[in-house]
Amino acid sequence: MQKFTQKYTIIQLFEDVPEGTQYSAGSWPLHSTIADTFAIGWDEATMIEKLTELLSTHAMATSVVEEDRFFGDQGQIQVALLRKTDSLVKLHYDVIGLLEQGGWKPNDPQFAKEGFLPHSTVQKHARLNQGDEVTFNALTIIDMFPNKDPYRRKVLKTIKIKDSVMP
């Protein structure tokens, strides 16, 4: 029998989804992942506090949608690649660096740091198109195991990024 444990993901939502919203594991809102599925030694309150502190002085990141690709073992997941801009890479590294302080244990470490490949999965209801400009201006912590249900997801907290170049 498969054992499930508490995990999280940190994403940029590209549509409005209120905190507390739950959805099925197969019905994600349009987003791009900054920190893929992980376990952490911190409790939720500490993780939220630390991420809020980091983002309160962090610059927003921007990117442009490039071509479509297919991910997955059989190439079954269509994604829109995002340009690996300096600001987006910095945001990713800074978030991962913070999570490492809390004992970050990623499910797939090969997709972090040097392996970070920014993208947005094409959803049934929405997608990003080649040439679209996107802004990473608020990161959202997703509970991957709400109420001990591995088939649901829950929006825990969305934290705005304070753009350090703005007054």
SVG drawing of the C-alpha trace seen along z (x, -y; Angstrom):
<svg xmlns="http://www.w3.org/2000/svg" viewBox="-12 -55 35 57">
<polyline fill="none" stroke="black" stroke-width="0.4" points="0.0,0.0 1.3,-3.4 2.2,-5.7 1.4,-9.4 3.1,-12.1 2.6,-15.9 4.0,-17.7 3.9,-21.2 4.5,-23.0 5.1,-26.7 3.7,-28.2 2.8,-31.4 -0.9,-31.4 -1.9,-33.0 -5.6,-33.1 -7.4,-34.2 -7.8,-31.4 -8.7,-32.3 -6.9,-31.0 -8.6,-27.9 -9.8,-26.7 -9.5,-23.0 -9.4,-21.1 -8.7,-17.6 -5.1,-16.6 -6.1,-16.5 -7.7,-19.9 -4.9,-22.5 -5.4,-26.2 -3.1,-27.8 0.3,-28.2 4.0,-27.9 6.0,-26.0 8.8,-27.7 9.5,-24.9 8.2,-21.5 6.7,-19.0 8.7,-18.8 8.5,-17.9 10.0,-20.3 10.8,-20.2 9.0,-23.5 5.4,-23.6 3.1,-25.5 3.1,-28.7 6.9,-28.9 7.1,-28.2 4.6,-31.0 6.4,-33.4 9.8,-32.7 8.5,-32.9 6.7,-36.2 9.9,-37.6 11.9,-36.6 9.3,-37.9 8.8,-41.2 12.1,-42.5 12.3,-40.4 12.0,-41.8 9.3,-40.4 10.4,-38.1 9.3,-38.3 9.5,-35.9 8.1,-35.3 6.4,-32.1 8.4,-30.2 7.5,-27.1 5.3,-24.1 6.9,-20.9 5.7,-17.5 6.8,-16.2 6.1,-12.9 7.3,-9.3 5.3,-9.0 5.3,-12.7 1.7,-13.0 1.8,-16.4 1.8,-19.5 3.6,-22.5 4.5,-26.0 8.1,-26.6 9.0,-29.9 12.3,-31.8 14.8,-31.2 15.3,-34.8 17.8,-36.0 15.0,-37.3 13.1,-34.0 16.2,-32.0 17.0,-34.3 13.5,-33.9 13.7,-30.1 17.2,-29.9 16.2,-32.2 13.1,-30.3 15.0,-26.9 17.7,-28.4 15.2,-29.5 13.5,-26.1 16.8,-24.3 17.1,-26.2 13.9,-24.3 15.2,-20.8 13.8,-20.9 13.3,-17.3 12.2,-17.5 10.5,-14.7 12.4,-15.3 15.7,-17.2 16.7,-16.9 14.1,-19.6 15.6,-22.2 18.5,-24.6 20.5,-23.8 17.6,-21.5 14.9,-24.2 12.9,-24.3 10.3,-27.0 7.0,-26.1 3.3,-26.2 1.2,-23.1 -1.5,-23.5 -4.8,-23.0 -8.2,-22.0 -9.6,-25.4 -6.6,-27.7 -3.1,-28.0 -0.2,-30.5 0.6,-31.2 3.9,-31.7 5.0,-35.4 2.9,-36.0 4.7,-38.0 4.2,-36.7 5.0,-38.3 5.8,-36.4 4.3,-38.8 2.9,-36.5 3.8,-33.0 1.2,-30.5 1.9,-27.6 -0.2,-24.5 -0.9,-21.8 -0.5,-18.5 -2.1,-16.4 -5.0,-18.4 -6.9,-16.6 -4.7,-13.5 -6.3,-13.2 -3.6,-12.6 -6.0,-13.2 -6.9,-16.8 -4.9,-20.1 -5.5,-23.2 -4.4,-26.8 -2.8,-27.5 -1.4,-31.0 -0.6,-33.5 2.2,-35.9 2.8,-39.0 6.3,-39.8 7.5,-43.3 9.3,-44.6 12.4,-46.1 12.8,-48.5 9.4,-50.1 9.0,-52.8"/>
</svg>
